Amino acid sequence: MEKNILYYIKKYKHRIFILTTILIFQTLVIFLIPLLSKFMLQKAEKGLFPTKYIVYFFITLLFWLIFRLLTKNFSLKFRVEFIKQESEFLYKSLFMVKLGQIYKQGPTYFYNRIKRSLESIYNFISNFTSKIFVSILKIIISLVAIFIINKVLFFLFILIVPINFLSYRKLNTKLKKQTAYLQNITSKNSSYIVQIVRNLKTIKQIFNYSSISKIIAKKIKFKETIQKKINWFAGKISIILTMGIVIIRNLILLLTIYYYSINSFSVADIVFVNIIFNIYFEGVKKLNSINLNKREVDSSLNFINKEIMENLEDKNQTGQEIEKIETIKINISNFTYDYKKTILKNIKIKFYKGERIGLIGKTGSGKSTIAKLLARLYNSNNIFINNKNIRNYKLKSIREKIYIVFQNQLLFPGTIEDNIKIGNSKVSKKRYARIIEENFIKDLIKQLPDGLSTQLSEYSNNLSGGQKQKINIARLLLHNPDLIILDEATSAMDIDTEKKVYNSINRFYKNNIILIISHRNSINNYCTRVMNLDNKNKRIIKLNN
């Protein structure tokens, strides 16, 4: 379903209605201030002390303060709820996006775009129906009040609207594409800089800090140059517009002084007109700010619809459930990413329930690609489960029945225990207790200062590569897949630890299919057959039983 601004307004209509109601009362209170000021000055001109009106004036200010605080408090609560709900939806959708699309832009890019998009959408919907209505109300009441006092002043007030509207319309048209481009560049640059900073150990080894900081500075300069161009254009329009408004305001002030000099206006009238002008101009500015926010929102909605919603792996979520995987057949004549370099060629393999299959080959031979195709991280029409095309099955069912443990699988923020249990809403206490009693996990617990409660640092830098891999294997053991794929999952472990891991896996999954991808010859000890994937011809050249 395509997201548009009406979707969000309808979804949060009750909160928008409450916010609008509070703002209407606040606006009505604001208009009491120029009226009471006028009455106080009229009394003073007659030599009377306006005690009653002073009391009314401060009571009005108190009510204005109360409504301002109510507006602020409700807006902040609304914002928290909106950002939380929509972040949950967008990240859930992001996790369903095709892997190639995420790799193309990078996770940091999507994080930055989602954050900025939700901010701009919230700012717009919280302003659109509430502040647009209130702004129009301010403009109408102000114009009526001025019309009653003086027709010439009324004309000058009216003149401000087309000047503002036409100026900001031109600004919006010019900056719409540039804003979308800037959002894109900002997110990509953030991703680029994060990747560099993450490489701290390598940077320290290179030791040439100046050259690396220059690379970062170059990216920042590029983004800031685009920002400067946008700000310069917007600034020129804003300065010219402000000058026009200043001229009109001074004309209004001169006219009120002139009318005072010919006894058509009193001091109270001059003060009244100036206060009304401030209220009126604030209403006009609010309308323009909504118009400017629309530019950001259009870019944000385009990102959500084009880069997330249109790239979901399984939009319709249809297909059959997999009851039990008995056989898997791969029959790939040719496979490429985006119709470029051939990754796999003439791959014909069949796996049976209970088998342990090894897959070896040089770097770049396509071993990990086979793993990703089996889990439908990439699509192929040449993978068959129980003699049916893999695309006939629901994606959720495939992911439940096929589990991959990758070589450099990142861990999540939190503790060791959090990482083992994450994503498993129905953790069996008995199974978990059994897992932490496995030899390789007991060794891990002994090595850590707080055992399973050890808190991970950023990027899990307080763990070794082997320790991270143990945690990922432990997480696997909490699941019940029919096909387990270990893609270099023990590459950072020593031979003895690897043996303990495979013994645990064999105890937990006696009749499951296990595919072990590795560079090590030691996999011959754990597999019923081993296949060698040729790097040059992209096909299986050797099969050892």
C-alpha positions, -999 to +999 in steps of 0.1 A: +000+000+000+014+034-011+018+059+018+006+094+013+000+123+037-038+116+039-029+081+052-011+096+082-037+123+088-065+097+089-045+074+111-038+101+137-070+121+132-081+119+169-048+134+181-048+160+154-084+170+164-073+174+201-043+195+191-064+217+168-090+223+195-063+234+220-048+257+194-082+273+186-087+282+222-052+295+224-058+317+193-090+331+207-072+341+239-045+358+219-070+382+203-082+393+237-047+408+243-050+436+217-086+443+227-077+446+264-047+467+255-069+491+235-094+494+264-067+500+289-052+528+268-085+544+261-092+546+299-057+560+305-063+587+278-093+598+298-072+600+329-087+569+345-067+540+359-079+508+342-078+485+372-104+461+359-088+457+324-053+452+340-068+423+360-084+409+328-052+414+309-031+393+334-058+366+336-058+364+298-020+361+298-023+333+324-048+314+302-025+319+272+004+304+291-018+274+302-028+267+266+008+271+254+019+246+279-009+222+270+000+225+233+036+218+240+030+188+263+004+172+239+027+178+209+056+161+226+035+131+236+021+129+201+055+130+186+068+102+208+039+080+199+041+088+162+079+082+159+077+050+179+048+035+159+060+045+125+096+035+132+084+001+142+065-002+109+092+011+087+120-010+102+098-041+100+093-032+063+130-025+058+138-060+071+115-073+044+133-054+016+153-074-009+188-079+003+204-065-029+185-032-024+198-029+012+234-038+001+232-012-027+226+017-004+238+004+029+221+001+063+233+035+076+217+052+046+184+036+054+187+045+091+193+082+083+166+084+057+140+068+079+149+091+108+147+122+087+115+111+069+096+104+101+107+138+115+094+157+084+062+137+082+054+143+119+062+180+116+038+183+086+008+163+100+011+180+134+010+213+116-012+206+086-047+204+099-042+221+132-019+250+125-033+256+090-068+260+104-055+282+133-034+303+109-064+309+086-085+318+117-058+343+128-057+358+093-095+362+090-100+377+125-071+401+120-084+412+086-120+417+099-106+438+129-085+460+105-113+463+080-136+477+107-109+503+117-096+514+083-100+503+047-065+515+035-048+496+062-069+466+053-056+468+017-019+469+030-026+438+052-041+419+022-010+427+001+012+406+023-006+373+014+002+372-024+037+385-018+044+356+006+025+330-014+042+337-047+077+340-032+075+307-013+058+290-042+088+298-064+112+287-036+094+254-033+094+246-070+131+254-073+142+235-042+120+203-044+145+182-064+175+197-046+161+188-012+156+151-023+191+151-036+205+166-004+187+140+018+202+112-004+237+126-003+236+133+035+225+097+042+251+082+019+279+104+033+269+094+069+272+058+059+306+063+042+320+081+073+307+055+097+324+028+076+357+046+079+354+053+116+346+017+123+380+007+109+398+021+139+424-007+142+434-004+106+436+034+108+459+031+138+480+006+119+483+029+088+491+058+112+486+084+085+456+100+103+458+132+083+451+115+049+421+096+063+407+127+080+410+145+047+389+118+030+362+124+056+365+162+053+361+159+015+328+141+019+316+166+045+326+195+022+307+180-007+275+178+013+280+212+029+285+228-006+251+214-018+236+227+015+252+261+009+237+264-026+202+256-013+206+279+017+219+307-005+190+305-029+165+302+000+183+331+018+180+354-012+143+349-015+139+352+023+158+385+024+139+400-005+106+389+011+116+403+045+124+436+029+090+437+012+073+430+046+094+456+064+083+482+037+046+473+042+050+473+080+066+508+079+038+520+056+013+508+081+031+525+110+034+558+090-003+556+081-013+551+118+009+580+128-007+601+100-042+592+111-032+601+147-019+635+136-053+643+120-071+630+150-086+599+132-066+575+154-059+574+191-028+560+207-049+529+216-057+524+179-020+526+170-011+499+196-041+478+186-031+478+149+005+469+156-004+440+179-030+427+153-002+430+126+021+407+147-007+381+151-017+384+114+019+381+102+025+351+124-005+334+108+009+341+073+043+328+083+028+296+096+011+289+063+043+294+045+062+271+068+036+244+061+042+250+024+080+246+029+076+215+050+056+199+021+088+199+001+106+177+027+075+155+031+073+148-007+109+137-007+103+115+025+072+099+011+090+092-022+118+074-002+093+053+018+073+043-013+100+039-039+130+026-019+112+005+008+076-005-001+083-012-038+113-034-029+097-059-005+108-095-009+073-109-008+046-082-013+016-105-014+029-130+012+012-159-006+022-195-010+022-229+007+036-238+041+065-262+044+055-290+067+089-308+066+119-306+042+126-341+029+147-331-002+163-300-017+174-299-053+195-272-069+195-271-107+211-238-118+223-234-153+234-198-149+230-172-120+241-136-119+235-105-097+217-079-117+225-096-150+262-089-147+291-113-139+282-150-138+283-162-102+271-198-106+270-222-136+257-257-142+251-264-105+232-297-099+229-310-064+203-329-044+202-330-006+183-356+014+169-356+050+196-365+076+226-358+053+257-338+062+270-321+031+303-302+028+309-275+002+344-262-003+359-239-029+381-208-032+371-173-023+346-159-049+336-194-062+300-188-052+296-209-020+278-182+000+256-174-030+243-210-029+235-205+008+216-172+001+196-187-027+186-217-005+172-192+021+157-170-007+178-140+003+180-138-035+155-153-059+160-182-083+135-204-101+160-233-100+157-243-063+133-270-054+120-281-019+102-315-019+102-313-057+083-280-057+098-247-068+110-227-037+089-197-049+057-217-044+063-215-006+057-186+018+088-167+025+081-169+063+078-207+061+112-209+042+130-187+068+115-209+096+127-241+080+161-229+067+186-213+090+220-198+080+248-190+103+272-167+085+309-162+090+310-126+102+274-124+116+271-092+136+258-093+171+230-071+186+234-045+214+227-060+248+240-090+268+252-124+256+219-139+268+199-112+249+218-121+218+211-159+221+174-153+227+168-124+203+139-129+178+127-160+196+095-150+213+088-185+226+120-196+241+118-230+258+134-227+292+143-264+291+160-261+257+178-229+267+191-246+299+203-275+277+221-251+253+241-233+280+253-267+293+269-275+259+307-276+262+315-248+238+291-224+256+304-234+291+339-225+278+325-191+266+308-183+299+341-190+318+360-166+295+336-136+301+337-114+332+299-115+338+291-147+320+259-146+301+251-112+316+282-096+299+272-064+281+285-061+246+304-029+236+298-011+203+303-036+174+310-063+200+347-051+203+350-068+237+346-102+221+370-122+199+359-135+165+356-171+179+334-159+208+310-141+185+307-172+164+299-193+195+270-169+203+256-172+168+258-211+170+240-210+204+212-188+188+209-214+161+204-242+187+172-224+200+156-229+166+141-259+149+150-257+112+150-286+087+180-273+068+210-258+087+236-239+066+269-232+083+287-206+061+323-205+075+305-204+108+335-218+128+363-201+108+376-181+138+376-212+161+404-236+168+400-272+157+391-285+192+364-258+197+351-265+162+348-302+171+327-293+202+304-271+181+298-298+155+292-324+182+265-301+197+249-295+164+247-332+156+231-339+190+204-312+185+198-320+148+201-358+142+178-361+112+181-326+097+200-316+065+232-298+074+252-280+047+287-270+059+306-244+038+342-241+047+378-237+035+390-263+060+397-299+052+385-308+087+349-307+073+356-342+059+353-355+095+317-342+098+302-347+063+288-377+045+299-361+012+319-331+002+316-311-030+343-288-045+331-257-063+354-246-091+362-208-090+370-206-127+340-225-142+316-217-114+305-253-112+310-284-090+340-303-103+346-329-076+324-350-053+339-370-024+317-395-005 
